[in-house]
């Protein structure tokens, strides 16, 4: 799945893998990507 791709390519160090160890691939795929906030705070 797409979440598996994100897990493999973007959480590819032991420290990062530990952060998402208890998340499913679907949960990882649904994460917001940094810098692309759907709502700006002024």
URFEN-V261995 format. One record per pair of residues at least 6 apart in sequence whose ideal C-beta (glycine too) atoms are under 7 Angstrom apart, sorted by sequence separation. I is the first residue (numbers start at 1). GAP is how many residues later the second one is. D is the distance in whole Angstrom. If there is no record, write none. Layout:
i->(I	I)
gap->(GAP	GAP)
d->(D	D)
//
This chain:
i->(11	11	20	11	7	7	4	7	3	6	3	6	1	3	3	2	1)
gap->(6	8	8	9	13	18	21	21	22	22	23	23	24	25	26	27	28)
d->(5	7	6	5	6	6	5	5	3	5	6	6	5	4	4	5	7)
//
